[in-house]
Amino acid sequence: MKNTLAFDVRNIKDGNFNNHEVEIPTSQIDLNIDEVDFLSPVRGLIQLLRHSENYIYVKADVKTVIELQCGKCLESFTTDIDATFEVQFSPNPNPEQSETEDIEDGERYYDGETFDISDDTRRALAIQIPIWPLCSQMCEGLCYNCGANLNTEDCICEDIGDLESDVSELTSPFANLSQMLETAKLGKQSKLNNKERNTKNGSSKT
């Protein structure tokens, strides 16, 4: 088990994958992110392939466990994050250029006989941290009225709201207004119908 993400080029054989299991403390790769607690070391498998003299192809599968606060119910929860990335290192023709500076996407320089994938590992894991974390896709969140966690307790705010609405309708002086208007409308229509019938009957007599 390897406890560093720095590798010696001289120990990598040509033409064959060299596999390394790693376990790295998160502090070693500077995994300090606001509102995220890393609960376990970074573990994974690093595969190295040396080709074209001193070019090194790297494939890494890493994971760790983090604790977050749910964006809906505000409770803390733990989850695994996994990341896979591939990069290629080549000898640095310009010593003044940073080892980790991109030549192009996914390609890095290294100086001397060693290279380090700590920066690549940190970026790959950070991308996997959810921007809007949820403890569950079924999370009910908090009651907007009383703040109760609807995942763990029953909230009576909705029932109270329905009861208050019913009471308001009963005590309001306008509660029966629509019914009164409808009754008056039917009565008026009935009088008009009677008047029309009387008019027709009178016409028929003449």
C-alpha positions as CSV (number, residue, x, y, z in Angstrom):
1,M,0.0,0.0,0.0
2,K,1.5,3.3,-1.1
3,N,1.0,6.4,1.1
4,T,2.0,9.1,-1.5
5,L,0.9,10.2,-4.9
6,A,4.5,11.0,-6.0
7,F,6.1,8.3,-8.3
8,D,9.6,7.6,-9.5
9,V,9.9,7.2,-13.2
10,R,12.8,4.9,-12.9
11,N,10.6,2.3,-11.1
12,I,8.0,2.2,-13.9
13,K,8.6,-0.6,-16.4
14,D,8.2,-0.1,-20.2
15,G,5.2,-1.4,-22.0
16,N,3.3,-2.8,-19.0
17,F,0.9,-1.3,-16.5
18,N,2.4,-0.8,-13.1
19,N,-0.4,-1.0,-10.5
20,H,-0.3,0.8,-7.1
21,E,-2.9,0.7,-4.4
22,V,-2.8,3.9,-2.4
23,E,-4.1,5.3,0.8
24,I,-3.5,9.0,1.3
25,P,-4.5,11.3,4.2
26,T,-6.7,14.1,2.8
27,S,-4.5,16.7,4.5
28,Q,-1.6,15.5,2.3
29,I,-3.4,16.6,-0.9
30,D,-4.9,19.8,0.6
31,L,-8.5,18.7,0.5
32,N,-9.9,21.6,2.5
33,I,-13.3,22.6,1.1
34,D,-15.8,24.8,3.0
35,E,-18.8,22.9,4.5
36,V,-17.4,19.5,3.6
37,D,-15.7,17.2,6.1
38,F,-13.6,14.4,4.7
39,L,-14.1,11.3,7.0
40,S,-11.7,8.8,5.4
41,P,-8.3,8.8,3.6
42,V,-8.3,8.8,-0.2
43,R,-8.0,5.2,-1.4
44,G,-7.7,3.9,-4.8
45,L,-5.8,2.2,-7.6
46,I,-3.2,4.0,-9.7
47,Q,-2.1,2.5,-13.0
48,L,1.1,3.7,-14.7
49,L,2.4,2.9,-18.2
50,R,5.7,4.0,-19.5
51,H,6.0,4.5,-23.2
52,S,8.0,6.3,-25.9
53,E,11.0,6.5,-23.6
54,N,10.0,8.8,-20.7
55,Y,6.3,9.5,-21.3
56,I,4.1,8.2,-18.5
57,Y,0.4,7.5,-18.9
58,V,-1.6,7.6,-15.7
59,K,-5.1,6.2,-15.0
60,A,-6.4,6.7,-11.4
61,D,-9.5,5.5,-9.6
62,V,-9.9,7.1,-6.2
63,K,-12.6,7.5,-3.6
64,T,-13.2,8.9,-0.1
65,V,-16.1,9.5,2.3
66,I,-17.4,12.9,3.0
67,E,-20.0,14.6,5.3
68,L,-22.3,17.3,4.0
69,Q,-25.3,19.3,5.1
70,C,-28.5,18.6,3.2
71,G,-29.7,21.6,1.2
72,K,-33.4,20.9,2.0
73,C,-33.6,19.6,5.6
74,L,-30.2,21.0,6.8
75,E,-29.3,17.6,8.4
76,S,-25.7,16.3,8.1
77,F,-25.2,13.1,6.1
78,T,-22.4,11.0,4.7
79,T,-21.8,9.9,1.2
80,D,-19.0,8.3,-0.9
81,I,-17.4,10.2,-3.8
82,D,-15.5,8.4,-6.6
83,A,-13.4,9.9,-9.3
84,T,-11.6,8.5,-12.3
85,F,-9.1,10.5,-14.3
86,E,-6.4,10.0,-16.9
87,V,-3.3,12.2,-17.5
88,Q,0.0,11.9,-19.3
89,F,3.3,13.2,-18.1
90,S,6.3,14.0,-20.3
91,P,9.8,15.3,-19.5
92,N,9.8,19.1,-19.0
93,P,11.8,20.8,-21.7
94,N,11.6,24.1,-19.8
95,P,12.7,23.8,-16.2
96,E,11.1,27.2,-15.5
97,Q,7.6,25.8,-16.4
98,S,5.5,24.3,-13.6
99,E,5.4,20.5,-13.4
100,T,1.6,20.5,-13.4
101,E,1.1,23.1,-16.1
102,D,-1.0,21.8,-19.0
103,I,0.6,21.1,-22.3
104,E,-2.9,20.4,-23.5
105,D,-5.9,18.9,-21.8
106,G,-4.9,15.9,-19.7
107,E,-1.1,16.3,-20.3
108,R,1.5,17.4,-17.8
109,Y,5.3,18.0,-17.5
110,Y,7.5,16.5,-14.9
111,D,11.0,17.5,-13.8
112,G,13.8,15.1,-12.9
113,E,12.8,11.5,-12.2
114,T,9.5,12.0,-10.3
115,F,6.0,13.2,-10.9
116,D,3.1,13.9,-8.6
117,I,-0.6,13.5,-9.2
118,S,-1.8,15.1,-6.0
119,D,-3.2,18.2,-7.8
120,D,-5.1,16.0,-10.4
121,T,-6.5,13.9,-7.6
122,R,-7.7,16.9,-5.6
123,R,-9.4,18.4,-8.6
124,A,-11.0,15.1,-9.7
125,L,-12.5,14.5,-6.2
126,A,-13.6,18.2,-5.8
127,I,-15.6,18.0,-9.0
128,Q,-17.6,15.1,-7.6
129,I,-18.9,17.0,-4.6
130,P,-22.5,18.0,-5.2
131,I,-23.3,21.7,-5.5
132,W,-26.8,21.1,-4.0
133,P,-26.4,18.1,-1.7
134,L,-29.4,16.1,-0.8
135,C,-29.5,13.4,2.0
136,S,-32.0,11.6,-0.2
137,Q,-33.9,12.1,-3.4
138,M,-37.1,11.7,-1.3
139,C,-36.1,14.3,1.2
140,E,-39.2,16.3,2.3
141,G,-37.2,19.3,3.6
142,L,-38.4,21.7,6.3
143,C,-41.8,23.1,6.9
144,Y,-41.8,26.7,5.6
145,N,-44.0,27.8,8.5
146,C,-42.7,26.1,11.6
147,G,-39.4,24.7,10.5
148,A,-40.2,21.1,11.4
149,N,-38.1,18.4,9.6
150,L,-40.8,16.7,7.5
151,N,-38.6,13.6,7.2
152,T,-38.8,12.8,10.9
153,E,-41.9,14.4,12.3
154,D,-45.4,15.2,11.4
155,C,-46.3,18.9,10.8
156,I,-49.8,20.1,11.7
157,C,-49.4,23.5,10.0
158,E,-51.2,22.3,6.9
159,D,-54.1,20.9,9.0
160,I,-54.3,24.1,11.0
161,G,-54.4,26.1,7.7
162,D,-57.3,24.1,6.4
163,L,-59.2,24.5,9.7
164,E,-58.6,28.2,9.8
165,S,-59.9,28.4,6.2
166,D,-63.1,26.5,7.1
167,V,-63.7,28.7,10.2
168,S,-63.1,31.8,8.2
169,E,-65.8,30.8,5.7
170,L,-68.2,30.0,8.5
171,T,-67.7,33.3,10.4
172,S,-67.4,35.6,7.5
173,P,-70.5,37.8,6.8
174,F,-69.8,37.0,3.1
175,A,-69.7,33.2,3.6
176,N,-73.3,32.8,2.1
177,L,-73.1,35.6,-0.3
178,S,-72.6,33.5,-3.4
179,Q,-75.6,31.2,-2.4
180,M,-77.8,34.3,-1.8
181,L,-76.9,35.7,-5.2
182,E,-77.7,32.4,-6.9
183,T,-81.0,32.2,-5.1
184,A,-81.9,35.8,-6.1
185,K,-80.9,35.1,-9.7
186,L,-83.2,32.0,-9.8
187,G,-86.1,33.9,-8.3
188,K,-85.7,36.7,-10.8
189,Q,-85.6,34.2,-13.7
190,S,-88.7,32.5,-12.3
191,K,-90.7,35.8,-12.3
192,L,-89.6,36.6,-15.8
193,N,-90.7,33.2,-17.0
194,N,-94.1,33.6,-15.3
195,K,-94.6,37.0,-16.8
196,E,-93.7,35.7,-20.3
197,R,-96.2,32.8,-19.9
198,N,-99.0,35.3,-18.8
199,T,-98.2,37.5,-21.8
200,K,-98.5,34.6,-24.2
201,N,-101.7,33.4,-22.6
202,G,-103.3,36.9,-22.8
203,S,-102.3,37.2,-26.4
204,S,-103.9,33.9,-27.2
205,K,-107.2,35.0,-25.7
206,T,-107.4,38.0,-28.0
